[in-house]
Amino acid sequence: MEHFDIVVIGAGVVGCAVARELSRYKAKIAVVEKEQDVACGNSSRNTGMLHAGFTYKPGTLKAQCAVEGNKEFDQVARELDVPFKRTGKLVVGFDSRDMENILKFKEIGRVNGVENIQMLDRDQLRAMAPEAGGEFAMYVPSSGILDPMQYTIALAENACANGVRFFLGERVTDIRREEGEWKVCTQSGQISARWVVNCAGMHASWISSLLGYPDYPVKGFKGEYFVLDKKAGKHMSIPIYPAPDERGGFATHATPTVDGNILVGPDSYLTEGREDYKNTKDHMDGLIRDGQKMFKEMRREYFIRNFAGIRWKRYNPQTGEILDFMLEADPDKPGTVNLVGVESPGITCALPLARRAVGKILEQEALEPNPDFSPYRKGIRKFSEMSLEEQEEAIRENPDYGEVICRCETVTRAEILKAIHNPLGVHTVTGIKNRTRATMGRCQGGYCEAKITHLIEEELGIPETQVRYSKKNSYMFTGKVRDMA
Ligand SMILES: Cc1cc2nc3c(=O)[nH]c(=O)nc-3n(C[C@H](O)[C@H](O)[C@H](O)COP(=O)(O)OP(=O)(O)OC[C@H]3O[C@@H](n4cnc5c(N)ncnc54)[C@H](O)[C@@H]3O)c2cc1C
C-alpha cells in the first residue's frame, strides 16, 4: 500500500486547485478521481463565468472567495496559460420589480467590494449591446468568461508538474481510520495518508460522513443548456443575464464562450439524481423561450449541442435556507479537511477556497515550502489562432501542423498528438476534446472522432475497441458492423 502525506478526493476544479496550492509545499500528495480524466463532473457542466460577487451575502465564503478570485484572475490566467476575457456583464431588467432587485444587488455588490458597477438606461444599453433584450441594465465591468475545462486541466497539469500524483479512474469506496492514519480504499486497492481533503463535489456529503463529519443535507438544482454555433457568437460580445430574483438567483441567461460560441442556460429545477445529466424536451423549450428574451438573435438553426449540470447546494432542512460553502478541519477529526456544497460560483472561488483549505492544514501542521514549485504551465498552442506567418513557420518546424484533423475547429494532428501525450496520461476522446476543441464544432465530431480514436490507438498502443469516449464503459467501438473480407 503506497503512503502519501495528503490525499485529495475528487479532481474537479476544487480538488485540482487544492492539489496545485498544496504543491507549493514539500509533501507527497495524491489526487484520487473516479472518472478517467479531471473536470468530468460539474466543473465541465457550467457557464464558465468569472463571477464578480454581487449576489452573495456579505461576509460569506461565497462572497469573499468570489471577489478575491475575480480580482486575481488576470494573473492566474497568465500563470496557467488559459483563455480568459474580462468581458463585463449586463444584468437587464424590464419592469419596476426588476429595477428593485437589481438595485438591491448593486448595493450588495458595493458592500462585497465589487468595483465600478453602473446603471445603463435604454439608449446606453442598446449602444453597448444591440443584441440584448431589456429596457435598462446594470453593467458589471469586472465579470469575465473562461473555459472551465481548460482551467481545471491547467490546475491539474501544474500540480502534476510540481510533483502531485493523479490516480484517475479510481472510485473511493471506503475510508477508514487505522493506526493513526487514513486508509483510502478504491475499487482497485488502498492508499494510506495522514490527511484527506474531501473535494468530491456531488458525493461530498457521503465522503464527509466517512471522515466523521455530518452527512450534510444537499439539494441538487439542475440546469440545462443549449450550445450555439459560432455563427451566433458573432452577434454577441457580452454576457446577458436577467435581473436576479429576491434571493439572488438568475433565470436563463446567454453567455459568450472564450472560443466564440454562446451558451444559453442554465434554467434551474430540483433533481435527486447525483449525476442526472440528461436533457429534456420541456426544459429545452423553456430555454428557447427565455433565451430569446436575453439574446434577441437566438434561432433554432444555431443549436449544436445540449448539456446539463447540477449545483449541489447545502441547505437547512428546517427552514429551507440555502447555506454557504462548508470548509472545515476539526482537530478532533485529525487529518481531515472537509469541503461540501461548493456550488456556484465554485469555478470563480476555486483558488481562494483552495488557499483557505491549505491554510487549515497549516494551522495544525507546519509544511516546508517546496523550493522547486513553479506557478507556470504552458497550454497547447492553437493553430487556428496563429497568424498566417506563424502557421507557415509552425508547419516548417513540425509538418504535423499541416494536417487538419478537426475541420470545423481547424485542429491539427500536432495539437492532437500533444493532447494524447498529456502529462496526466488521459487517453479518452473527451480528454482530447477538452484539451484541443477537436469535435466541438458544427459537426460535433462526425468527421474527426474516428480519426482521433485511431491516433490514440497508434500513439498509445491501445486497441481501438478499448478506446473510451469519456466514461469507464463508453467504448467507441464494440465490434465490426460487417466483415470487410
Ligand atoms: C449549471 C451550473 C452553472 C454554473 N456556472 C458557474 C459559473 O458560471 N461560474 C462559476 O464560478 N461557477 C459556476 N458553477 C459552479 C461550479 O461549476 C461548481 O461549483 C464547481 O465545478 C464545483 O467543483 P467541484 O470540484 O467541487 O465539483 P466537481 O467538478 O463535480 O468535481 C467533483 C469530483 O469528485 C469526483 N468524485 C466524486 N465522488 C468520488 C469518489 N467516491 N471517488 C473519487 N472521485 C469522486 C467526481 O467524479 C468529480 O470529478 C456552475 C455550476 C452548475 C451546475
The ligand as an ORCA input file, in Angstrom:
! r2SCAN-3c Opt
* xyz 0 1
  C     -25.341     24.715    -14.193
  C     -24.153     25.267    -13.448
  C     -23.642     26.524    -13.778
  C     -22.539     27.032    -13.093
  N     -21.977     28.207    -13.511
  C     -20.868     28.660    -12.882
  C     -20.219     29.827    -13.343
  O     -20.589     30.395    -14.374
  N     -19.168     30.299    -12.636
  C     -18.725     29.694    -11.500
  O     -17.805     30.211    -10.874
  N     -19.300     28.543    -11.071
  C     -20.331     28.012    -11.741
  N     -20.897     26.843    -11.348
  C     -20.378     26.146    -10.169
  C     -19.202     25.250    -10.491
  O     -19.358     24.538    -11.687
  C     -19.013     24.278     -9.327
  O     -19.073     24.975     -8.123
  C     -17.675     23.583     -9.412
  O     -17.477     22.995    -10.668
  C     -17.589     22.538     -8.325
  O     -16.338     21.935     -8.440
  P     -16.020     20.646     -7.607
  O     -14.604     20.320     -7.881
  O     -16.434     20.850     -6.191
  O     -17.043     19.537     -8.163
  P     -16.943     18.593     -9.437
  O     -16.429     19.277    -10.623
  O     -18.273     17.940     -9.588
  O     -15.848     17.545     -9.010
  C     -16.040     16.574     -8.027
  C     -15.235     15.377     -8.469
  O     -15.236     14.396     -7.454
  C     -15.269     13.140     -8.081
  N     -15.760     12.148     -7.135
  C     -16.969     12.128     -6.530
  N     -17.074     11.039     -5.752
  C     -15.902     10.367     -5.851
  C     -15.420      9.164     -5.300
  N     -16.164      8.410     -4.478
  N     -14.172      8.769     -5.619
  C     -13.388      9.506     -6.445
  N     -13.815     10.660     -7.023
  C     -15.055     11.077     -6.728
  C     -16.213     13.365     -9.247
  O     -16.091     12.392    -10.249
  C     -15.821     14.737     -9.714
  O     -14.840     14.710    -10.724
  C     -21.983     26.298    -12.028
  C     -22.487     25.035    -11.721
  C     -23.533     24.497    -12.443
  C     -24.005     23.113    -12.150
*
